[in-house]
């Protein structure tokens, strides 16, 4: 049976742990608010870009000449771009996206195709290395505050791979932020660019803009920017999901610590009562022996 000193030490230890988890919860909440604001700021820009691309596509007579839209004749190699965090203590955030990537890798290889792995985040890099994977490219230190320059660097890399026909498809696997309690796994094809990004909403609609130079030239220049925006959104969604998952995990840890403190305090009181009772019995027994 634990002594009074042992129980007091455990209570003090749990108190210290609760202080840490509470602090981490508050930090994650602050980072989450900033990440949500960045996502909300990006959405109007992304929607406007898709609207302009749809209008440009309606003016471009032949869209088969754009390499980022054209599917390769044979899809023999698929690139998986996986977004994880740089730190742990975020519940199942990292594990779920890594598990999805591993399952997708196995599915593609069962179909007789090759995979090429690219990883964002230290946790993903470390876990995939432990599992024996050899990523073609890695990026770390981005999860707390990703920038558009980071997205450009990653987007240019996957565009070069696709344009150079080193891969025939690029899929992004990441957690999409819904709420601090809910993150949804996303597995989306970003290269070749899917038709919903540029197909006009209404066939035969009249142009709303005058383009200089011609619409086809601007459309071609806008396609890489669309890929950059898609990667940037994945970075922001993953960042917000990580902070939301960490805030929830630390909140649960703090609540568990409080429950443990209550249980240990009750155990301490019982032990103290037992010790006092034992002392009284010893005094009574001694008095009876003398009497």
C-alpha positions as CSV (number, residue, x, y, z in Angstrom):
1,X,0.0,0.0,0.0
2,X,1.3,3.5,-0.9
3,X,2.5,5.6,1.9
4,X,1.2,9.2,2.6
5,X,4.5,10.6,1.2
6,X,4.1,8.5,-2.0
7,X,0.5,9.8,-2.5
8,X,1.6,13.4,-1.9
9,X,4.4,13.1,-4.5
10,X,2.0,11.6,-7.1
11,X,-0.5,14.5,-6.4
12,X,2.3,17.1,-6.9
13,X,3.4,15.4,-10.1
14,X,-0.1,15.3,-11.6
15,X,-0.5,19.0,-10.6
16,X,2.6,19.9,-12.5
17,X,1.5,17.9,-15.5
18,X,-1.9,19.7,-15.5
19,X,-0.1,23.0,-15.5
20,X,1.8,21.9,-18.7
21,X,-1.3,20.6,-20.5
22,X,-3.3,23.7,-19.6
23,X,-0.5,25.9,-21.0
24,X,-0.3,23.8,-24.2
25,X,-4.0,24.0,-24.6
26,X,-4.0,27.8,-24.4
27,X,-1.1,28.1,-26.9
28,X,-2.8,25.7,-29.3
29,X,-6.1,27.7,-29.0
30,X,-4.3,30.9,-29.9
31,X,-2.5,29.3,-32.9
32,X,-5.8,27.8,-34.0
33,X,-7.5,31.2,-34.1
34,X,-4.8,32.6,-36.3
35,X,-4.9,29.5,-38.6
36,X,-8.7,29.8,-39.0
37,X,-8.4,33.5,-39.9
38,X,-5.8,32.6,-42.6
39,X,-8.1,29.9,-44.1
40,X,-11.1,32.3,-44.1
41,X,-9.0,35.0,-45.8
42,X,-7.8,32.5,-48.5
43,X,-11.3,31.2,-49.5
44,X,-12.5,34.3,-51.3
45,X,-9.3,34.5,-53.3
46,X,-9.5,30.8,-54.2
47,X,-13.1,31.1,-55.3
48,X,-12.3,34.2,-57.4
49,X,-9.4,32.4,-59.1
50,X,-11.7,29.4,-60.0
51,X,-14.2,31.8,-61.4
52,X,-11.6,33.5,-63.5
53,X,-10.2,30.2,-64.7
54,X,-13.7,29.1,-65.7
55,X,-14.2,32.3,-67.7
56,X,-10.8,32.0,-69.3
57,X,-11.5,28.3,-70.2
58,X,-14.7,29.4,-71.9
59,X,-12.6,31.6,-74.2
60,X,-9.8,29.1,-74.8
61,X,-10.9,27.1,-77.9
62,X,-8.5,24.2,-77.4
63,X,-7.7,23.2,-73.8
64,X,-5.8,20.0,-74.9
65,X,-2.6,22.0,-75.3
66,X,-2.1,22.8,-71.6
67,X,0.2,20.2,-70.0
68,X,-1.2,20.6,-66.5
69,X,-4.7,19.7,-67.7
70,X,-3.7,16.8,-69.9
71,X,-3.8,13.3,-68.5
72,X,-0.9,11.1,-69.3
73,X,-1.8,8.1,-71.6
74,X,-0.8,5.6,-69.0
75,X,-0.9,6.3,-65.2
76,X,2.1,4.2,-64.2
77,X,3.4,6.2,-61.3
78,X,1.4,8.1,-58.6
79,X,3.0,10.8,-56.4
80,X,1.6,11.0,-52.8
81,X,2.1,14.3,-51.1
82,X,1.4,13.7,-47.4
83,X,0.9,16.6,-44.9
84,X,1.8,15.9,-41.3
85,X,2.8,18.1,-38.3
86,X,6.2,18.9,-36.9
87,X,5.3,17.9,-33.3
88,X,3.3,15.3,-31.5
89,X,0.8,15.5,-28.6
90,X,-2.0,16.1,-31.1
91,X,-4.1,13.0,-30.6
92,X,-4.6,10.9,-33.7
93,X,-3.8,13.8,-36.1
94,X,-0.5,12.5,-37.4
95,X,-1.3,8.8,-37.1
96,X,-4.6,9.1,-39.1
97,X,-3.0,10.8,-42.1
98,X,0.0,8.5,-42.1
99,X,-2.3,5.5,-41.9
100,X,-4.3,6.8,-44.9
101,X,-1.1,7.3,-46.9
102,X,0.2,3.8,-46.2
103,X,-3.2,2.3,-47.2
104,X,-3.2,4.3,-50.4
105,X,0.4,3.3,-51.2
106,X,-0.6,-0.4,-50.8
107,X,-3.7,0.1,-52.9
108,X,-1.8,1.7,-55.8
109,X,0.9,-1.0,-55.7
110,X,-1.8,-3.7,-55.8
111,X,-3.0,-2.2,-59.0
112,X,0.5,-2.7,-60.5
113,X,1.5,0.9,-60.4
114,X,4.4,2.6,-58.7
115,X,4.3,5.3,-56.0
116,X,6.5,8.2,-55.2
117,X,6.3,9.6,-51.7
118,X,6.7,13.2,-50.6
119,X,6.2,14.3,-47.0
120,X,5.6,17.6,-45.2
121,X,6.3,17.6,-41.4
122,X,8.9,16.1,-39.1
123,X,6.5,13.5,-37.7
124,X,5.7,12.1,-41.1
125,X,9.3,12.1,-42.1
126,X,10.3,10.2,-39.0
127,X,7.5,7.7,-39.1
128,X,7.9,6.9,-42.8
129,X,11.6,6.4,-42.3
130,X,10.9,4.0,-39.4
131,X,8.5,2.0,-41.6
132,X,11.2,1.7,-44.3
133,X,9.9,4.3,-46.8
134,X,12.3,6.6,-48.7
135,X,10.5,9.8,-49.5
136,X,11.6,11.5,-52.7
137,X,11.3,15.0,-51.1
138,X,10.6,16.3,-47.6
139,X,9.8,19.7,-46.1
140,X,9.8,20.4,-42.4
141,X,9.3,23.4,-40.1
142,X,6.1,24.6,-41.9
143,X,3.2,23.3,-39.8
144,X,3.0,26.2,-37.2
145,X,2.9,29.1,-39.7
146,X,3.1,28.0,-43.4
147,X,3.6,30.8,-45.9
148,X,2.7,31.2,-49.5
149,X,6.4,30.9,-50.4
150,X,6.5,27.5,-48.8
151,X,3.5,26.5,-51.0
152,X,5.2,27.9,-54.1
153,X,8.3,25.8,-53.4
154,X,6.3,22.6,-53.0
155,X,4.0,23.3,-56.0
156,X,6.9,24.0,-58.3
157,X,8.5,20.7,-57.3
158,X,5.3,18.6,-58.1
159,X,4.7,20.6,-61.3
160,X,8.3,19.8,-62.5
161,X,7.7,16.1,-61.7
162,X,4.5,16.1,-63.6
163,X,5.7,18.2,-66.6
164,X,8.8,16.0,-66.8
165,X,6.6,12.9,-66.9
166,X,8.4,11.5,-63.8
167,X,4.9,11.0,-62.3
168,X,1.5,10.6,-64.0
169,X,-0.7,11.8,-61.1
170,X,-0.2,13.8,-57.9
171,X,-2.4,13.2,-54.9
172,X,-2.6,15.4,-51.8
173,X,-3.3,13.6,-48.5
174,X,-4.1,15.9,-45.6
175,X,-6.5,16.7,-42.7
176,X,-9.1,19.2,-43.5
177,X,-10.2,21.4,-40.6
178,X,-13.9,21.2,-39.6
179,X,-13.8,22.0,-35.9
180,X,-11.4,21.5,-33.0
181,X,-13.2,18.2,-32.5
182,X,-13.3,17.1,-36.1
183,X,-10.7,16.8,-38.8
184,X,-11.6,15.1,-42.1
185,X,-9.1,13.2,-44.1
186,X,-8.7,14.4,-47.7
187,X,-7.2,12.4,-50.6
188,X,-7.5,14.6,-53.7
189,X,-5.9,14.6,-57.2
190,X,-4.3,17.9,-57.9
191,X,-2.3,17.0,-61.1
192,X,-3.6,16.8,-63.7
193,X,-5.9,19.7,-62.7
194,X,-9.4,18.3,-62.4
195,X,-12.1,19.7,-64.7
196,X,-14.2,21.2,-61.9
197,X,-11.5,23.9,-61.5
198,X,-11.9,25.2,-65.0
199,X,-15.1,23.9,-66.7
200,X,-17.5,26.8,-67.2
201,X,-20.5,26.8,-65.1
202,X,-22.8,27.6,-68.0
203,X,-22.0,26.5,-71.5
204,X,-22.0,29.4,-74.1
205,X,-21.9,32.1,-71.5
206,X,-20.7,35.5,-72.7
207,X,-17.3,36.9,-71.5
208,X,-17.2,39.2,-68.5
209,X,-13.6,40.4,-69.1
210,X,-11.4,41.8,-71.8
211,X,-8.1,39.9,-71.7
212,X,-4.7,41.2,-72.9
213,X,-2.9,39.2,-74.1
214,X,-5.3,36.5,-75.2
215,X,-7.3,34.3,-72.8
216,X,-5.4,31.2,-73.7
217,X,-2.0,32.7,-72.7
218,X,-3.4,34.0,-69.4
219,X,-5.1,30.7,-68.7
220,X,-1.8,28.9,-69.2
221,X,0.0,31.2,-66.7
222,X,-2.8,30.9,-64.2
223,X,-2.7,27.1,-64.0
224,X,0.5,26.9,-61.9
225,X,-0.9,29.6,-59.6
226,X,-4.0,27.4,-59.1
227,X,-1.7,24.5,-58.0
228,X,0.1,26.8,-55.6
229,X,-3.2,27.9,-54.1
230,X,-4.2,24.2,-53.7
231,X,-1.0,23.4,-51.9
232,X,-1.2,26.5,-49.7
233,X,-4.8,25.6,-48.7
234,X,-3.7,22.1,-47.8
235,X,-0.9,23.5,-45.7
236,X,-3.3,25.9,-43.9
237,X,-6.0,23.2,-43.4
238,X,-3.3,20.8,-42.0
239,X,-2.0,23.5,-39.7
240,X,-5.4,24.4,-38.3
241,X,-6.3,20.7,-37.9
242,X,-3.1,20.0,-36.0
243,X,-3.7,22.9,-33.6
244,X,-7.4,21.9,-33.1
245,X,-6.4,18.3,-32.4
246,X,-3.7,19.4,-30.0
247,X,-6.0,21.8,-28.2
248,X,-8.6,19.0,-27.8
249,X,-6.0,16.4,-26.7
250,X,-4.5,18.8,-24.1
251,X,-8.0,19.7,-22.8
252,X,-8.7,15.9,-22.4
253,X,-5.4,15.5,-20.7
254,X,-6.1,18.3,-18.3
255,X,-9.5,16.9,-17.4
256,X,-8.0,13.5,-16.8
257,X,-5.4,15.1,-14.6
258,X,-8.1,16.8,-12.5
259,X,-9.9,13.5,-12.1
260,X,-6.7,11.8,-11.1
261,X,-6.0,14.5,-8.5
262,X,-9.5,14.0,-7.0
263,X,-9.0,10.3,-6.8
264,X,-5.5,10.6,-5.2
265,X,-6.8,13.2,-2.8
266,X,-9.6,10.8,-1.7
267,X,-6.9,8.1,-1.4
268,X,-4.7,10.4,0.7
269,X,-7.6,11.3,3.1
270,X,-8.4,7.6,3.5
271,X,-4.7,6.8,4.2
272,X,-4.5,9.7,6.7
273,X,-7.7,8.5,8.4
274,X,-6.3,4.9,8.6
275,X,-3.0,6.2,10.0
276,X,-4.8,8.2,12.7
277,X,-7.1,5.3,13.6
278,X,-4.0,3.0,13.9
279,X,-2.3,5.5,16.2
280,X,-5.4,5.7,18.4
281,X,-5.6,2.0,18.6
282,X,-1.9,1.8,19.6
283,X,-2.4,4.4,22.3
284,X,-5.5,2.5,23.7
285,X,-3.6,-0.8,23.5
286,X,-0.7,0.8,25.4
287,X,-3.0,2.3,28.1
288,X,-4.7,-1.1,28.6
289,X,-1.4,-2.8,28.9
290,X,-0.3,-0.3,31.7
291,X,-3.6,-0.5,33.4
